[in-house]
Amino acid sequence: MTESLAAFLEHIGADADTVQQAARYYLAEHTDDLDYEEMRDEVLAAAPDAAEAEELLHLLTSHSEYLEQGALVILSTAWEDPGERDTVRDALLDAKAKLPVVEVAILGIVVMYGMYLLATRGRKKHKRVVERRRDGSFKESVETEYFRPGNPLSALIQLFNQPPP
């Protein structure tokens, strides 16, 4: 059986800073090192309501518990994909070893950008089933479940899951 993310976090003694920095490292790996401004611009351009996006960003940057929870959502969603576990593990180990000092505003947009990616591309569960019908034809059904965090972080996902205006 594969080690859970929670067990790995406990094993390495990850604190909130490690988790937040690891989310930054993980996203950097998957976004060709987009900088703060590029992430912010993309998030605000994609948001149906830029003012609401700004408010949610402020919420992230002013409440460290939301920032950490958002980082955990990003890492745990990635951990669910067996092909991403090594990348998440490496990001956590690098963050634990190097802990640079990064402004909370940068971490806030990193978490918000991660939530944006979850809302627009992240899937918690994806199941494709092909069945043969009685008439000999085939029927394909697809079931996709997108990750939805709870509490104030759900507002971030909902912001990007709205139909376009």
N, C-alpha and C positions, 0 to 999 in steps of 0.2 A: 504494500500500500504506500502511496505517496504521502510525504509529509505535508501537513496543512500549512497555509501561510501563517496562521496564528502560532502554530508550534515553531515555525522557523523564526518568526519575530521574537518569540520568547527565548529561543535558543541563542540568538545573537544579542539579546538584551536591547532591542531597538526602542529608542525613546521617540518622542514626538518629532524632534528635529531630524532624526534619521529617516523616519517615515516620509516626512515632507520633502527632504532632499532626494530620497530614492524616487519619489514620484517625478521630481524634476529630471533626474537622470534617465528614468525610464522613458518619459516623453521626449527627451532630447534624442534618445536613440531612435525613436520612431517618427520623428518629425524633421530629420536632417538639421537638428539644432536650431529650430526657429527661435528667434530672440523674443524678448518680452513684448516689444512693440508689435512684431508680426503676429504673435498669438493674440494679443489684445485687439488688434485691427480685425483679424479674422473672426474672433468671437463677436465683437460689436457689429460687424457687417452681417453676420449670420443671425443675430438676435432679432426677432420680430419687434422688440421694444428695447432699444439701446439704453434708455434711461433705467429700465428695470434691470438690465444686465449690469449697469454701473452700480446700482443699489446692491445687487447680489455680490458683486465683487467687493464692495465695501464691507458687507457682512462677513465675507470670508477673511478679509484682512484685519477685521477688528475682533474676531473671535477665534482664537487659536484652536479651540476644540472642533470648530467646523472645518477649519483648514486641515487639521489632522484627519478628521473623518473623511473628508473629500479625497485626501491622498490615499487613505486606506481603501476607499471605493475603487479608485483607479488601479491600485496594486492588486487588490483581491479579484477584480474583474480580469485583469491580465493573467493572474495566477490560475484561473479556471481553465485557461488554454494551455494544455501540456507543452506546446511548442514555445510558450512565453515564460515558463517557470524559470528557466536558466537566466533569462534577461532580467526578470524581477529579482531573482536571488542575487545576481551580480550588482544590480543597482543598489540593493539594500546593503550589500557588503562594502561597496565603494562608498556609499553615504556614511556608513558606520566608521570607515577608516579615515575619510577625508573631511568631513563636515565643514564646508566653507561657510562663511557668514553671508547669507543672502537676505536681501530686504524682503519683508513680509509682503510687499506689493508684488514682487516677482513671484513668490510662492503662491499668492492668491490667484494671479492670472494663470499660473501653471495648473493649479487645481481646477480653475474654471475652464480652461482649455481642455483638460482631461475629461471633465464632465460634458463639455460640448462634443468631444469625440465619442464618448459613450452614448450620448443621445442621438447622434447622427450615424454612427457606425458600430457602436459597441453592442454586442449581443451576449446575453447571459446563457441562453440555450438556443440551439438551432437544430431542428430535426427535420430530415427529408425522408419521406417514406414513399416507396413505389409499390403499388399493389396491382395484381391482375384482376380485372373485373370478370364477371361471369361470361360476358360476351367476348372475352379474349383480349380486349383492349387494356391498356394500362392507365392507371390513375396515379398521379403524383401529388402528394400533399406536403406542404411545408409548414412547420410550426416554428415561429421565432419568438423568443421571449427576451426583451431588452431589459437590461439592468436598471432598476429604479431605487435609488437610495431613499432613505426616509428623512423625516424632519425637515429642517430648512434646506438641506441639500436637494430635496426633491424639486424645489423651485428652480434650481439650475437646470435640471433635466427637462422639466416642464417648459422652461423658456424656449428650448430648442425643439421640442416635440410639437409645437403648435403649428397648425397649417399656415402656409404663407399668406400674408395679407392680400 
